[in-house]
Amino acid sequence: MEKIKENILQDFKQMIYNSWTYNKMTTEERKRLEEVFNHIRTVSTLKGTYSQRWETLQAIYHTFLLGIGYNSWNWREEEKEVTF
């Protein structure tokens, strides 16, 4: 089934809302991410095929994550004390 390129933003947001990184965000960060997704610059940048638009959104999301301090797979994990 072919994906509809005009639905890319909704499809991408749904994927992000189910991600572990989104679940680690604060309420304020989630609000800012929604603002980024809905900003005129984001919306007007989404051009091309579904795949090309997806890649653009991946780049935007990656940059957003870096901006809020994302640094590895264990980002925002509580350090657990190791006992021997």
C-alpha positions as CSV (number, residue, x, y, z in Angstrom):
1,M,0.0,0.0,0.0
2,E,1.4,3.3,-1.1
3,K,1.8,6.0,1.6
4,I,0.1,9.3,1.0
5,K,2.8,12.0,1.1
6,E,0.3,14.7,2.3
7,N,-0.2,12.6,5.5
8,I,3.5,12.5,6.3
9,L,3.4,14.9,9.3
10,Q,0.6,13.0,11.0
11,D,2.3,9.6,10.3
12,F,5.6,10.8,11.6
13,K,4.2,12.4,14.7
14,Q,2.3,9.2,15.5
15,M,5.6,7.2,15.2
16,I,7.4,9.7,17.5
17,Y,4.6,9.7,20.1
18,N,5.2,6.0,20.5
19,S,9.0,6.3,20.8
20,W,11.0,5.8,23.9
21,T,12.7,9.2,23.4
22,Y,9.4,11.0,23.4
23,N,8.5,9.2,26.6
24,K,11.6,10.5,28.3
25,M,10.8,14.2,27.4
26,T,9.4,16.7,29.8
27,T,6.0,18.2,29.3
28,E,7.7,21.4,28.1
29,E,9.9,19.6,25.7
30,R,6.9,17.8,24.2
31,K,5.1,21.2,23.8
32,R,8.2,22.6,22.0
33,L,8.4,19.6,19.7
34,E,4.8,20.0,18.7
35,E,5.6,23.7,18.0
36,V,8.5,22.6,15.8
37,F,6.4,20.1,13.9
38,N,3.6,22.6,13.3
39,H,5.8,25.6,12.5
40,I,5.5,27.1,9.1
41,R,9.1,26.5,8.3
42,T,8.7,22.8,9.0
43,V,5.5,22.5,7.0
44,S,6.8,24.5,4.0
45,T,10.0,22.4,3.9
46,L,8.2,19.1,3.4
47,K,8.5,18.6,-0.3
48,G,9.1,15.6,-2.5
49,T,8.2,12.0,-2.2
50,Y,6.9,10.4,1.1
51,S,10.4,9.0,1.6
52,Q,12.1,12.4,1.1
53,R,9.7,14.1,3.5
54,W,10.3,11.4,6.0
55,E,14.0,11.9,5.8
56,T,13.5,15.7,6.3
57,L,11.4,15.0,9.5
58,Q,14.1,12.6,10.7
59,A,16.7,15.3,10.4
60,I,14.5,17.8,12.2
61,Y,13.7,15.4,15.0
62,H,17.4,14.4,15.4
63,T,18.4,18.0,15.7
64,F,15.6,18.6,18.3
65,L,16.9,15.7,20.3
66,L,20.4,17.0,20.2
67,G,19.1,20.4,21.4
68,I,17.6,18.8,24.5
69,G,20.7,16.9,25.4
70,Y,20.2,13.5,23.8
71,N,23.5,11.7,23.8
72,S,23.1,7.9,23.7
73,W,20.8,4.9,24.1
74,N,20.7,5.4,27.8
75,W,19.8,9.0,27.7
76,R,18.0,10.1,30.9
77,E,18.4,6.7,32.5
78,E,18.7,6.7,36.3
79,E,22.1,5.5,37.3
80,K,21.6,2.3,39.3
81,E,24.0,1.5,42.1
82,V,25.9,-1.7,41.4
83,T,26.4,-3.9,44.4
84,F,28.9,-6.8,44.5
